[in-house]
Amino acid sequence: MASCYFDNKEELYQNLDSSCESVDQSYSQDILPILNTNCSYSACHDASTKAGGLDLNLYSEVFRSAQAGSLVNRIKGIGASQMPLGAEPLSDCQIQKIENWVLEGALEN
């Protein structure tokens, strides 16, 4: 006798990574380190290069991008190439942290 098993992977494994705390994110402690490591380094979104006209070292530009929806859309690859371009995409946890920070008002905290 044979049968099929159709559980949803996301439902089965949703609670395995308890290390991803994505609520009440701090810009300086949670978001900025992700951006510094993955986005605002030499030849990308730093002060001298400003790829796409965006310096992600500046909170004002991060905030503007967050409010416009382009920050989350670009790191998720919605409507344009997924960022960071030519590198590993951000982890699901990193994306969730940024997305929740934006939803919580993208505060400079």
C-alpha positions as a Markdown table, in Angstrom:
| # | Residue | x | y | z |
|---|---|---|---|---|
| 1 | Met | 0.0 | 0.0 | 0.0 |
| 2 | Ala | 1.3 | 3.5 | -0.9 |
| 3 | Ser | 0.3 | 6.9 | 0.1 |
| 4 | Cys | 1.4 | 10.5 | -0.5 |
| 5 | Tyr | 2.4 | 13.0 | 2.2 |
| 6 | Phe | 1.5 | 16.7 | 1.4 |
| 7 | Asp | 2.6 | 18.8 | 4.3 |
| 8 | Asn | 3.7 | 22.3 | 3.6 |
| 9 | Lys | 7.4 | 22.9 | 4.3 |
| 10 | Glu | 6.8 | 26.4 | 5.6 |
| 11 | Glu | 4.3 | 25.1 | 8.2 |
| 12 | Leu | 6.4 | 22.2 | 9.2 |
| 13 | Tyr | 9.6 | 24.3 | 9.8 |
| 14 | Gln | 8.2 | 27.7 | 10.8 |
| 15 | Asn | 9.4 | 27.5 | 14.4 |
| 16 | Leu | 12.8 | 25.9 | 14.0 |
| 17 | Asp | 14.8 | 29.2 | 13.8 |
| 18 | Ser | 14.0 | 30.8 | 17.1 |
| 19 | Ser | 17.1 | 33.0 | 16.8 |
| 20 | Cys | 15.4 | 35.3 | 14.3 |
| 21 | Glu | 13.8 | 38.0 | 16.5 |
| 22 | Ser | 12.2 | 40.4 | 14.1 |
| 23 | Val | 9.9 | 42.5 | 16.3 |
| 24 | Asp | 10.8 | 45.9 | 17.7 |
| 25 | Gln | 13.9 | 46.3 | 15.5 |
| 26 | Ser | 16.4 | 49.0 | 16.3 |
| 27 | Tyr | 17.9 | 50.8 | 13.3 |
| 28 | Ser | 21.3 | 51.2 | 14.9 |
| 29 | Gln | 21.6 | 47.7 | 16.4 |
| 30 | Asp | 19.6 | 45.5 | 13.9 |
| 31 | Ile | 19.1 | 47.2 | 10.6 |
| 32 | Leu | 22.3 | 49.2 | 10.0 |
| 33 | Pro | 24.6 | 46.2 | 10.5 |
| 34 | Ile | 22.7 | 44.3 | 7.9 |
| 35 | Leu | 22.9 | 47.2 | 5.5 |
| 36 | Asn | 26.6 | 47.8 | 6.2 |
| 37 | Thr | 27.5 | 44.2 | 5.7 |
| 38 | Asn | 25.4 | 43.7 | 2.5 |
| 39 | Cys | 24.7 | 47.0 | 0.8 |
| 40 | Ser | 26.7 | 50.0 | 1.8 |
| 41 | Tyr | 30.2 | 48.9 | 1.1 |
| 42 | Ser | 32.7 | 50.1 | -1.5 |
| 43 | Ala | 31.4 | 50.1 | -5.1 |
| 44 | Cys | 27.8 | 49.8 | -4.0 |
| 45 | His | 25.6 | 52.0 | -1.9 |
| 46 | Asp | 28.4 | 53.9 | -0.1 |
| 47 | Ala | 29.1 | 57.6 | 0.1 |
| 48 | Ser | 31.5 | 57.7 | -2.9 |
| 49 | Thr | 29.8 | 55.3 | -5.3 |
| 50 | Lys | 26.1 | 55.8 | -4.5 |
| 51 | Ala | 24.9 | 53.1 | -6.9 |
| 52 | Gly | 21.5 | 54.0 | -8.1 |
| 53 | Gly | 21.9 | 57.4 | -6.4 |
| 54 | Leu | 21.6 | 55.8 | -3.0 |
| 55 | Asp | 23.9 | 56.1 | 0.0 |
| 56 | Leu | 22.7 | 53.6 | 2.5 |
| 57 | Asn | 25.2 | 54.9 | 5.1 |
| 58 | Leu | 22.7 | 57.8 | 5.6 |
| 59 | Tyr | 19.6 | 57.2 | 7.6 |
| 60 | Ser | 17.7 | 59.9 | 5.6 |
| 61 | Glu | 18.3 | 57.9 | 2.4 |
| 62 | Val | 17.5 | 54.5 | 4.0 |
| 63 | Phe | 14.3 | 56.1 | 5.4 |
| 64 | Arg | 13.3 | 57.6 | 2.0 |
| 65 | Ser | 13.9 | 54.2 | 0.3 |
| 66 | Ala | 11.9 | 52.4 | 3.1 |
| 67 | Gln | 9.0 | 54.8 | 2.8 |
| 68 | Ala | 8.9 | 54.5 | -1.0 |
| 69 | Gly | 8.8 | 50.7 | -0.7 |
| 70 | Ser | 11.9 | 50.3 | -2.8 |
| 71 | Leu | 14.1 | 49.0 | 0.1 |
| 72 | Val | 12.0 | 46.0 | 0.8 |
| 73 | Asn | 11.0 | 45.4 | -2.8 |
| 74 | Arg | 14.6 | 45.4 | -4.0 |
| 75 | Ile | 15.9 | 43.0 | -1.3 |
| 76 | Lys | 13.0 | 40.7 | -2.1 |
| 77 | Gly | 13.5 | 41.1 | -5.9 |
| 78 | Ile | 10.0 | 42.5 | -6.5 |
| 79 | Gly | 9.7 | 44.5 | -9.7 |
| 80 | Ala | 13.5 | 44.7 | -10.2 |
| 81 | Ser | 16.7 | 42.8 | -9.7 |
| 82 | Gln | 17.1 | 41.4 | -6.3 |
| 83 | Met | 19.7 | 43.1 | -4.1 |
| 84 | Pro | 22.4 | 42.8 | -3.3 |
| 85 | Leu | 23.3 | 42.5 | -6.9 |
| 86 | Gly | 25.9 | 39.8 | -7.7 |
| 87 | Ala | 26.0 | 38.5 | -4.2 |
| 88 | Glu | 24.0 | 36.1 | -2.0 |
| 89 | Pro | 20.5 | 37.4 | -1.2 |
| 90 | Leu | 19.8 | 38.4 | 2.3 |
| 91 | Ser | 18.5 | 35.6 | 4.5 |
| 92 | Asp | 14.8 | 35.3 | 5.2 |
| 93 | Cys | 15.5 | 36.5 | 8.8 |
| 94 | Gln | 17.4 | 39.6 | 7.6 |
| 95 | Ile | 14.6 | 40.4 | 5.2 |
| 96 | Gln | 11.9 | 39.9 | 7.9 |
| 97 | Lys | 13.9 | 42.2 | 10.2 |
| 98 | Ile | 14.0 | 45.0 | 7.6 |
| 99 | Glu | 10.4 | 44.5 | 6.6 |
| 100 | Asn | 9.2 | 44.6 | 10.2 |
| 101 | Trp | 11.3 | 47.7 | 10.9 |
| 102 | Val | 9.7 | 49.5 | 7.9 |
| 103 | Leu | 6.2 | 48.4 | 9.0 |
| 104 | Glu | 7.0 | 49.7 | 12.5 |
| 105 | Gly | 7.7 | 53.2 | 11.0 |
| 106 | Ala | 11.4 | 52.9 | 10.0 |
| 107 | Leu | 12.4 | 54.8 | 13.1 |
| 108 | Glu | 16.0 | 56.1 | 13.6 |
| 109 | Asn | 16.5 | 54.3 | 16.9 |
